[in-house]
Amino acid sequence: MATLSTTTVQDHVALSEIELCGELMIAASATEGERLSAARIDEVLKVTPGGGDG
């Protein structure tokens, strides 16, 4: 019988992306319109328009 490995691997980038998707879903469910504006998406994701890489 094979033994199961209990090693846990975490992909921190994937976890961050999942968290951001969750934040967007929460914001979308709270909006009264049909969709989030680009400005609201930027606000939720905490980015500045035209911010670039630095």
VOGU-3710 file (C-alpha; in Angstrom, 3 decimals, decimal comma):
1> matlstttvq> 0,000/0,000/0,000  1,367/3,421/-0,974  1,797/6,095/1,668  0,453/9,587/1,119  2,817/12,521/1,277  1,862/15,294/3,682  4,150/17,904/2,126  2,361/21,213/1,639  3,367/23,430/-1,258  2,069/26,968/-1,474
11> dhvalseiel> 2,126/29,075/-4,595  2,090/32,587/-3,163  1,391/34,214/-6,526  -1,632/31,976/-7,100  -2,894/32,648/-3,573  -2,598/36,405/-4,148  -4,489/36,140/-7,436  -7,266/34,148/-5,758  -7,512/36,799/-3,035  -7,763/39,587/-5,634
21> cgelmiaasa> -10,468/37,680/-7,527  -12,383/37,337/-4,274  -12,109/41,075/-3,646  -13,439/41,762/-7,142  -16,366/39,379/-6,601  -17,244/41,093/-3,329  -17,100/44,511/-4,990  -19,181/43,295/-7,941  -21,853/41,861/-5,664  -22,077/45,161/-3,796
31> tegerlsaar> -22,455/47,349/-6,903  -25,842/48,525/-8,045  -24,927/48,588/-11,731  -24,389/45,716/-14,119  -20,595/45,931/-13,980  -17,722/47,563/-12,171  -16,166/50,635/-13,726  -12,481/50,575/-14,586  -11,890/53,112/-11,811  -13,635/50,875/-9,255
41> idevlkvtpg> -11,621/47,841/-10,391  -8,410/49,849/-9,980  -9,568/50,916/-6,513  -10,345/47,332/-5,463  -7,023/46,044/-6,826  -5,180/49,020/-5,278  -3,531/50,115/-8,516  -3,116/53,553/-10,009  -4,032/54,145/-13,650  -0,920/54,525/-15,787
51> ggdg> 1,273/53,488/-12,857  3,385/51,163/-14,974  6,262/49,221/-13,491  7,698/51,981/-11,487
//
